[in-house]
């Protein structure tokens, strides 16, 4: 499965528009057959963020957070919300996470930096 993700991600980054669409179609088919997958959502979110498609990136990172809530997913969501000029939503998400996970130091550090 990891090799499939890596192949699809590499295909998306280094190919023409037509091949990018083919790679996206393969990923969609994979999702249909195997269901949602946190690793796939992470790859898709990073890809869309790399290409500054922040709304699409946010939807993938939100699904990632639903599938595998952790420091990485909450920070990814906050980062993209911040890039979309939704700083209040980013702060609220981080603060809500810290209420439930007060010892999460990476999120606490990210929150301190985003407030600057």
Secondary structure, DSSP 8 states (H G I E B T S, - for coil): -HHHHHHHHHHHHHS-HHHHHHHHHHHHHHHHHH---HHHHHHHHHHHHHTT-HHHHHHHHHHHHHHS-SHHHHHHHHHHHHHTT-HHHHHHHHHHHHHH-TT-HHHHHHHHHHH-
